[in-house]
Amino acid sequence: MQVADRGYYCGGAGCGGILLASALCVVVAGGLAYRYGPHWLYLVLRPRAPGVIIHHSATAARAGGRQVNAAVIDEAHSRRGWEIRDSHNTYHIGYHFVILPDGTIERGRPEWMPGAHARGNNQYLGVCLVGNFSSVANPSGAQQPARPTTAQLTALNTVLKQLMDRHSFSPADVHAHSEFGATECPGDRFDIEQVRRRLTGSSG
């Protein structure tokens, strides 16, 4: 007695379409992995961030004879093991943007990458203003700027508006780091409510 072969047989146009689609998926995934590195899936699953968390560097504008900027913060974060890579670059800095006292805006890790700036909430974009805005850690104001400069606040407003447009979140989704954990960052001299009011067009 002949026993029928019950193995799966794929034939015809339908099967060809499945194979073609599978091959295209492999090619697309390979291209994304080549361009964006091992974290490319994060770009696909989280194309938009839910909001922004704001930090201060908790330093003066200069430390150890060097200007504190994105490169210096990247070096500091490398010692914490906060490494992430795309196919071409390695990033250690946990923030996505750094704003210097003169209002210069520097990029940290790419926007599509998860941050390393707020434990459990790194799906948010991280923006760091250089300065120490804490009256506890910097009571005498020896570490300048001890308050966000006008240039920093103007630049911050610009960056936040651009990010709100790109990621479709509201001023209510802009937070201070202290709202997410037991930290004073970005310091009591940083007024998060003023930042939100400015984004809504109210200066009061």
Residue pairs with C-beta under 8 A, 6 or more apart in sequence:
10 18
10 19
29 40
32 40
32 43
32 44
33 40
33 87
34 87
35 86
35 87
36 43
36 86
36 87
36 112
37 85
37 86
37 87
37 88
38 85
39 84
39 85
39 86
39 113
39 114
42 112
42 113
42 114
43 112
46 112
46 114
46 123
47 112
48 166
48 167
48 168
48 169
49 111
49 123
49 124
49 125
49 163
49 167
49 169
50 123
50 124
50 167
50 169
50 173
51 124
51 125
51 167
51 169
51 173
51 174
51 175
52 124
52 125
52 126
52 127
52 160
52 163
52 169
52 173
52 174
52 175
53 115
53 117
53 118
53 121
53 124
53 125
53 126
53 127
53 175
53 176
53 177
53 179
53 180
54 127
54 128
54 129
54 156
54 174
54 175
54 176
54 177
54 186
54 190
54 192
54 195
55 95
55 117
55 126
55 127
55 128
55 129
55 177
55 185
55 186
56 128
56 129
56 130
56 131
56 132
56 133
56 134
56 185
56 186
56 187
56 190
57 68
57 73
57 98
57 128
57 129
57 130
57 131
57 132
58 132
58 134
58 137
58 185
58 187
59 68
59 130
59 131
59 132
59 143
60 68
60 131
60 132
60 142
60 143
60 144
61 67
61 68
61 100
61 101
61 130
61 131
61 144
61 145
62 68
63 72
66 72
67 100
68 130
69 98
69 100
69 106
69 130
70 93
70 95
70 98
70 106
70 107
70 108
73 93
73 95
73 98
73 108
73 128
74 91
74 92
74 93
74 108
75 92
77 92
77 93
77 94
77 116
78 92
80 92
82 92
82 93
82 94
82 116
83 90
83 91
83 92
84 90
84 91
84 92
84 109
84 113
84 114
84 116
85 91
86 110
86 113
91 108
91 109
91 110
91 113
93 108
93 109
94 108
94 109
94 115
94 116
94 117
94 126
95 108
95 109
95 115
95 117
95 126
95 127
95 128
96 107
96 108
96 109
96 110
96 111
96 113
96 115
96 125
96 126
96 127
97 105
97 106
97 107
97 108
97 125
97 126
97 127
97 128
97 159
98 105
98 106
98 107
98 108
98 127
98 128
98 129
98 130
99 105
99 106
99 127
99 128
99 129
99 130
99 152
99 155
99 156
99 159
100 106
100 130
100 152
101 130
101 131
101 144
101 145
101 149
101 151
101 152
102 149
102 151
103 149
103 151
103 152
103 154
103 155
104 155
105 155
105 158
105 159
108 126
108 128
109 115
109 116
111 125
111 163
111 166
114 122
114 123
115 122
115 123
115 124
115 125
115 126
116 122
116 126
117 126
117 128
117 177
118 124
118 126
118 177
118 180
118 181
119 181
120 180
120 181
121 180
124 175
125 163
125 167
127 156
127 159
127 160
129 148
129 152
129 156
129 186
129 190
130 145
130 152
131 143
131 144
131 145
131 146
131 147
131 148
131 149
131 152
132 138
132 143
132 145
132 146
132 187
133 145
133 146
133 147
133 148
133 186
133 187
133 188
133 189
133 190
134 184
134 185
134 187
134 188
134 189
135 187
135 188
135 189
136 184
136 188
137 184
137 187
138 146
138 187
145 152
146 189
147 189
147 190
148 156
148 189
148 190
153 195
153 198
156 195
157 195
157 198
157 199
160 171
160 174
160 195
160 199
161 199
163 169
164 170
164 171
164 199
171 196
171 197
171 199
171 200
172 196
174 192
174 195
174 196
174 199
175 192
176 185
176 186
176 190
176 192
177 183
177 185
177 186
178 184
178 185
178 186
179 192
186 192
197 203
197 204
